[in-house]
């Protein structure tokens, strides 16, 4: 089990350490997680967390830009970072005897990132260009509009990359203030998994991070999304060779008891898969949506997706449709499948297959040392270690009644946003 033999402690400056020894290979993986993502951004500053992530690769007062990558690559390691709705993480996987290099880098940029004004402007151009690249993709344009329509009040309505209008005006000082507020030891969890002795490794991490001063208490996310009262619709038109459908339902948080039945329900509709943003590889050709839409040639492709988040996010169903297809028929086929889940109990054989596949995807996705560190950090960000420790068992405990209850809870007309991108 991933959570076996965990050593967890909190340093005086508020940094939480999660340490686990795994001796399957002479490597170690270090992930530093900050509780900051698009959920923590206010109007006018959307995309600022993702931008700060970029700036933390641009050098410190002790190391010039490019040094981090050069040092990690010289040791044969893998090094990167990512920002999502609830968190930002930086990670490195190295030979176990060289993992202290990752500690040194992360402790350095936790304190000494430069935010050079010229680099800020260069990165502004890079991020805007990245966003404009996304805007050439119909599925991205549709997702952005549907996500914005799905939340009236909560900052989950913003894409992680932010709105272009904000990216054009965010200042260097605003970026630096965001960094100083959120990228601090008391807002972070350090996870290391690998071939080492746990007590020695915990002491080593403390030596690198223990003297870094705590930052201010990060401002809490106060926004609460009101109960949805009406179906919303989005209709886009533009160039393209196909039509795109995206249906979004307000979902449940990772800590909600209905999270695990929803994982199984997703597998029933679309086959077992890992959780975004890390998961993938669905096994959905025998699942309900594929049989109802792809096998009948109503759609070229169809998928369902959910995520483990701090607050209720989105459960989505997407489809790619041929230009000559009847759009209303595609919608009706999907809603028929959702209504069937609400009205009819899932059979034991189908339920068992969905649970078995989901548990297998979880096992496959947590085999490597890097992925174990990822799961431990994700659990710390979205829920807690008990959530992760009970993951497999709580999937096994899902009943047909649980699946029906969650379908009735989520798939209400007033809880959905239906979006179409229609090619012209």
ZIWOMO-V249296 format. One record per residue. N is the residue number from 0. PHI is phi in radians with two decimals (none if undefined). OMEGA is omega in degrees with one decimal (NA if undefined). Layout:
n: (N | N)
phi: (PHI | PHI)
omega: (OMEGA | OMEGA)
This chain:
n: (0 | 1 | 2 | 3 | 4 | 5 | 6 | 7 | 8 | 9 | 10 | 11 | 12 | 13 | 14 | 15 | 16 | 17 | 18 | 19 | 20 | 21 | 22 | 23 | 24 | 25 | 26 | 27 | 28 | 29 | 30 | 31 | 32 | 33 | 34 | 35 | 36 | 37 | 38 | 39 | 40 | 41 | 42 | 43 | 44 | 45 | 46 | 47 | 48 | 49 | 50 | 51 | 52 | 53 | 54 | 55 | 56 | 57 | 58 | 59 | 60 | 61 | 62 | 63 | 64 | 65 | 66 | 67 | 68 | 69 | 70 | 71 | 72 | 73 | 74 | 75 | 76 | 77 | 78 | 79 | 80 | 81 | 82 | 83 | 84 | 85 | 86 | 87 | 88 | 89 | 90 | 91 | 92 | 93 | 94 | 95 | 96 | 97 | 98 | 99 | 100 | 101 | 102 | 103 | 104 | 105 | 106 | 107 | 108 | 109 | 110 | 111 | 112 | 113 | 114 | 115 | 116 | 117 | 118 | 119 | 120 | 121 | 122 | 123 | 124 | 125 | 126 | 127 | 128 | 129 | 130 | 131 | 132 | 133 | 134 | 135 | 136 | 137 | 138 | 139 | 140 | 141 | 142 | 143 | 144 | 145 | 146 | 147 | 148 | 149 | 150 | 151 | 152 | 153 | 154 | 155 | 156 | 157 | 158 | 159 | 160 | 161 | 162 | 163 | 164 | 165 | 166 | 167 | 168 | 169 | 170 | 171 | 172 | 173 | 174 | 175 | 176 | 177 | 178 | 179 | 180 | 181 | 182 | 183 | 184 | 185 | 186 | 187 | 188 | 189 | 190 | 191 | 192 | 193 | 194 | 195 | 196 | 197 | 198 | 199 | 200 | 201 | 202 | 203 | 204 | 205 | 206 | 207 | 208 | 209 | 210 | 211 | 212 | 213 | 214 | 215 | 216 | 217 | 218 | 219 | 220 | 221 | 222 | 223 | 224 | 225 | 226 | 227 | 228 | 229 | 230 | 231 | 232 | 233 | 234 | 235 | 236 | 237 | 238 | 239 | 240 | 241 | 242 | 243 | 244 | 245 | 246 | 247 | 248 | 249 | 250 | 251 | 252 | 253 | 254 | 255 | 256 | 257 | 258 | 259 | 260 | 261 | 262 | 263 | 264 | 265 | 266 | 267 | 268 | 269 | 270 | 271 | 272 | 273 | 274 | 275 | 276 | 277 | 278 | 279 | 280 | 281 | 282 | 283 | 284 | 285 | 286 | 287 | 288 | 289 | 290 | 291 | 292 | 293 | 294 | 295 | 296 | 297 | 298 | 299 | 300 | 301 | 302 | 303 | 304 | 305 | 306 | 307 | 308 | 309 | 310 | 311 | 312 | 313 | 314 | 315 | 316 | 317 | 318 | 319 | 320 | 321 | 322 | 323 | 324 | 325 | 326 | 327 | 328 | 329 | 330 | 331 | 332 | 333 | 334 | 335 | 336 | 337 | 338 | 339 | 340 | 341 | 342 | 343 | 344 | 345 | 346 | 347 | 348 | 349 | 350 | 351 | 352 | 353 | 354 | 355 | 356 | 357 | 358 | 359 | 360 | 361 | 362 | 363 | 364 | 365 | 366 | 367 | 368 | 369 | 370 | 371 | 372 | 373 | 374 | 375 | 376 | 377 | 378 | 379 | 380 | 381 | 382 | 383 | 384 | 385 | 386 | 387 | 388 | 389 | 390 | 391 | 392 | 393 | 394 | 395 | 396 | 397 | 398 | 399 | 400 | 401 | 402 | 403 | 404 | 405 | 406 | 407 | 408 | 409 | 410 | 411 | 412 | 413 | 414 | 415 | 416 | 417 | 418 | 419 | 420 | 421 | 422 | 423)
phi: (none | -0.98 | -1.52 | -1.16 | 1.07 | -1.34 | -1.94 | -2.18 | -2.62 | -2.05 | -1.32 | -1.06 | -1.50 | 1.71 | -1.22 | -1.62 | -1.87 | -2.21 | -2.20 | -2.51 | -1.56 | -2.39 | -1.94 | -1.36 | -2.71 | -1.42 | -2.27 | -2.50 | -2.22 | -2.07 | -2.18 | -1.90 | -1.89 | -1.98 | -1.42 | -2.73 | -2.79 | -1.12 | -1.06 | -1.74 | -1.79 | -1.83 | -0.95 | 1.69 | -2.18 | -1.15 | 1.52 | -1.22 | -1.16 | -1.06 | -1.16 | -1.07 | -0.94 | -1.05 | -1.17 | -1.32 | -1.73 | -1.75 | 1.75 | -2.23 | -1.19 | -1.93 | -2.36 | -1.25 | -0.97 | 1.70 | -1.14 | -1.00 | -1.07 | -1.08 | -1.15 | -1.17 | -1.13 | -1.07 | -1.64 | 1.32 | -1.68 | -2.08 | -2.59 | -2.93 | -2.73 | -2.76 | -2.12 | -2.39 | -1.19 | -1.86 | -2.74 | -2.20 | -2.37 | -2.14 | -2.49 | -2.58 | -2.07 | -2.46 | -0.93 | -0.96 | -1.23 | -2.01 | -1.15 | -1.09 | -1.06 | -1.14 | -1.06 | -1.07 | -1.10 | -1.21 | -1.13 | -1.14 | -1.38 | -1.14 | -1.93 | -2.14 | -1.04 | -1.48 | 0.96 | -1.02 | -0.98 | -1.18 | -1.17 | -1.02 | -1.20 | -1.09 | -1.27 | -1.02 | -1.10 | -1.11 | -1.24 | -1.11 | -1.10 | -1.06 | -1.14 | -1.14 | -1.11 | -1.08 | -1.16 | -1.43 | -1.86 | -0.95 | -1.11 | -1.18 | -1.01 | -1.17 | -1.04 | -1.06 | -1.24 | -1.17 | -1.10 | -1.11 | -1.33 | -1.41 | -2.28 | -1.49 | -2.22 | -1.36 | -1.17 | -1.04 | -1.21 | -1.64 | -1.19 | -1.04 | -1.26 | 1.55 | -1.44 | -1.01 | -1.06 | -1.30 | -1.10 | -1.31 | -2.13 | -1.00 | -1.72 | -1.03 | -1.15 | -1.18 | -1.06 | -1.17 | -1.12 | -1.07 | -1.05 | -1.18 | -1.42 | -1.93 | -1.70 | -2.25 | -1.07 | -1.29 | -2.02 | -2.33 | -2.26 | -1.79 | -2.06 | -2.35 | -2.27 | 2.80 | -1.56 | -2.81 | -1.66 | -1.03 | -1.08 | -1.16 | -1.17 | -1.06 | -1.15 | -1.16 | -1.07 | -1.08 | -1.11 | -1.38 | -1.94 | -1.10 | -1.64 | -1.27 | -1.11 | -1.12 | -1.70 | -1.17 | -1.17 | -1.05 | -1.11 | -1.27 | -1.48 | -1.63 | -1.12 | -2.14 | -1.31 | -1.18 | -1.07 | -1.17 | -2.13 | -2.71 | -1.09 | -2.13 | -2.27 | -2.18 | -2.33 | -2.02 | -2.26 | 3.07 | -1.21 | 2.77 | -1.73 | -2.67 | -1.66 | -2.25 | -2.04 | -2.39 | -1.97 | -2.06 | -2.09 | -1.02 | -1.81 | -2.20 | -1.32 | -1.08 | -1.49 | -1.27 | -1.00 | -1.47 | -1.06 | -1.23 | -1.02 | -1.22 | -1.02 | -1.20 | -1.02 | -1.06 | -1.17 | -1.11 | -1.33 | -2.39 | 1.46 | -1.27 | -2.76 | -1.35 | -1.45 | -1.11 | -1.53 | -1.67 | -1.40 | 3.04 | 1.20 | -1.11 | -2.01 | -1.68 | -1.20 | -1.73 | -1.46 | -1.11 | -1.14 | -1.12 | -1.15 | -1.34 | -1.97 | -1.38 | -1.09 | -1.54 | 1.16 | -1.32 | -2.44 | -1.38 | -2.73 | -2.63 | -2.70 | -2.21 | -2.62 | -2.50 | -2.60 | -1.65 | -2.32 | -1.20 | -1.94 | -1.04 | -1.89 | -2.24 | -1.76 | -2.22 | -2.18 | -2.17 | -2.55 | -1.90 | -2.23 | -1.10 | -1.05 | -1.62 | -1.43 | -1.33 | -1.12 | -1.11 | -1.18 | -1.13 | -1.00 | -1.07 | -1.13 | -1.17 | -1.14 | -1.09 | -1.15 | -1.22 | -1.12 | -1.07 | -1.17 | -1.31 | -1.75 | -2.12 | -1.19 | -1.20 | -1.19 | -1.07 | -1.14 | -1.15 | -1.10 | -1.07 | -1.14 | -1.15 | -1.17 | -1.06 | -1.13 | -1.18 | -1.15 | -1.16 | -1.10 | -1.11 | -1.14 | -1.09 | -1.39 | -2.21 | -1.32 | -1.33 | -1.09 | -1.07 | -1.22 | -1.12 | -1.11 | -1.07 | -1.10 | -1.10 | -1.20 | -1.06 | -1.08 | -1.13 | -1.37 | -1.64 | -2.63 | -2.82 | -1.25 | -1.09 | -1.02 | -1.27 | -1.09 | -1.69 | -0.95 | -1.13 | -1.17 | -1.23 | -1.19 | -1.07 | -1.39 | -1.17 | -1.95 | -1.00 | -1.12 | -1.09 | -1.09 | -1.12 | -1.06 | -1.18 | -1.06 | -1.20 | -1.22 | -1.56 | -1.57 | -1.49 | -1.00 | -1.25 | -1.74 | -2.15 | -2.10 | -1.93 | -2.14 | -2.16 | -1.90 | -1.86 | -1.27 | -2.16)
omega: (-177.2 | -173.7 | 176.0 | 173.2 | 179.0 | 168.7 | -179.3 | 175.3 | 177.3 | 179.7 | -177.8 | 179.8 | 175.9 | 178.7 | 176.6 | 176.7 | 173.2 | -172.2 | 178.2 | 176.4 | 176.0 | -170.7 | -179.7 | 179.8 | -177.1 | -179.5 | 175.1 | 179.9 | -178.0 | 178.4 | 175.2 | -174.6 | 174.1 | 178.1 | 177.1 | 177.5 | -178.1 | 175.9 | -174.6 | -176.4 | -179.8 | 178.2 | -175.3 | -178.9 | -179.7 | -178.5 | -174.1 | 179.5 | 177.4 | 179.5 | 177.0 | 176.3 | 177.9 | -176.0 | -179.0 | 171.3 | -172.1 | 174.0 | 178.5 | 178.7 | -179.6 | -178.9 | 179.1 | 177.2 | 179.3 | -178.5 | -177.3 | -178.5 | -177.8 | -177.8 | -179.8 | -178.4 | 179.2 | 179.7 | -179.8 | -176.1 | 176.4 | -167.0 | 178.5 | 177.3 | 176.9 | 177.3 | 176.4 | -172.5 | -174.9 | -168.9 | 168.0 | 178.7 | 173.5 | -173.8 | 176.2 | 173.4 | -171.3 | 165.2 | -173.0 | -177.8 | -178.8 | -176.4 | 177.9 | 175.8 | 178.1 | 177.3 | -177.8 | 179.9 | -175.8 | 176.8 | 179.1 | -175.3 | 169.8 | -175.2 | -161.5 | 178.0 | -168.2 | -173.2 | 177.4 | -175.8 | 178.5 | 176.6 | 177.0 | -178.5 | 176.8 | -177.9 | 174.0 | 179.0 | -179.7 | -175.7 | 176.8 | 176.6 | 176.5 | 180.0 | 179.5 | 173.8 | 176.7 | -176.3 | 175.2 | -177.6 | -179.4 | -178.1 | 177.5 | -179.8 | -180.0 | -180.0 | -178.3 | -178.3 | 179.2 | 179.3 | 178.5 | -179.6 | -175.1 | -178.2 | 176.6 | -170.0 | -171.6 | 179.4 | 171.1 | -179.6 | -177.4 | 171.7 | -176.8 | -177.2 | 177.1 | 176.6 | -177.4 | -178.5 | 176.2 | -179.3 | -179.3 | -173.2 | 178.0 | -175.6 | 176.0 | -178.2 | 177.2 | 175.7 | -176.9 | 177.1 | 177.2 | 177.7 | -177.9 | -178.0 | -168.6 | -172.8 | -171.9 | -177.9 | -178.2 | 176.6 | -171.8 | 173.2 | 178.5 | -178.0 | 175.0 | -180.0 | 176.6 | -172.6 | -178.7 | 173.0 | -169.1 | -176.1 | 179.2 | -178.7 | 178.0 | 178.7 | 179.1 | 178.0 | 179.2 | 178.7 | -179.9 | -170.2 | -168.9 | -177.4 | 177.3 | -177.8 | 172.2 | 174.2 | 175.8 | 172.8 | -179.3 | 178.9 | -179.2 | 172.7 | -174.9 | -174.4 | 174.5 | -177.8 | 178.7 | 178.1 | -180.0 | -176.9 | -177.1 | 171.1 | 176.8 | -179.3 | 178.1 | 179.0 | 177.0 | 171.5 | 179.9 | -179.9 | 178.3 | -179.0 | -178.6 | 171.6 | -179.6 | 177.8 | 173.0 | 177.2 | -178.1 | 175.1 | 171.9 | -171.0 | -179.0 | 176.7 | 179.1 | -177.0 | 178.1 | 178.0 | -179.8 | 179.8 | -175.4 | 171.0 | 178.5 | 174.4 | -179.8 | 177.3 | 177.9 | 178.4 | 177.4 | -179.0 | -168.3 | -179.0 | -177.2 | 178.4 | 175.6 | -179.1 | 171.5 | 3.7 | -177.1 | -170.2 | 179.0 | 173.7 | -179.7 | -179.9 | -162.5 | -174.8 | 176.9 | -175.7 | -169.2 | -176.5 | -180.0 | -179.6 | -175.7 | -173.7 | -176.6 | -180.0 | 178.9 | 179.1 | 171.5 | -178.4 | 175.4 | -179.9 | 178.1 | 179.0 | 174.7 | -174.8 | 174.1 | -177.6 | 175.8 | -174.2 | -178.3 | 177.7 | 178.2 | -177.7 | -174.0 | 163.7 | -174.7 | 170.7 | -179.3 | 179.1 | 171.7 | -167.1 | 177.3 | -175.1 | -177.3 | -175.4 | 175.1 | -174.8 | -179.8 | 179.3 | 177.5 | 177.5 | -176.1 | 179.7 | 178.1 | -178.4 | 175.1 | 178.8 | 179.4 | 177.4 | 178.6 | 177.0 | 178.9 | -171.0 | -175.6 | 175.7 | 173.7 | 178.9 | -176.5 | -178.8 | 179.4 | 177.7 | -179.5 | 179.4 | 179.5 | 179.9 | 180.0 | 179.9 | -179.7 | 177.6 | 177.8 | 178.6 | 176.5 | 180.0 | 179.0 | -177.1 | -179.9 | -179.5 | -173.1 | 177.8 | 179.2 | -178.0 | 174.3 | 176.8 | 177.9 | -178.6 | 179.0 | 178.4 | 178.6 | 178.0 | 179.6 | -178.5 | -170.6 | -176.3 | 177.4 | -176.0 | 175.8 | 176.7 | 180.0 | -178.8 | -176.7 | -171.9 | -176.7 | -178.2 | -178.1 | 170.5 | 178.8 | -175.9 | -177.7 | -178.3 | 174.5 | 178.5 | 178.4 | -178.8 | 179.6 | 179.8 | -178.7 | 176.7 | 178.6 | 179.9 | -172.3 | -165.0 | 174.1 | -177.4 | -176.5 | -178.8 | -174.4 | 169.6 | -178.8 | -178.7 | 176.3 | 163.6 | -176.0 | -178.9 | -179.7 | NA)
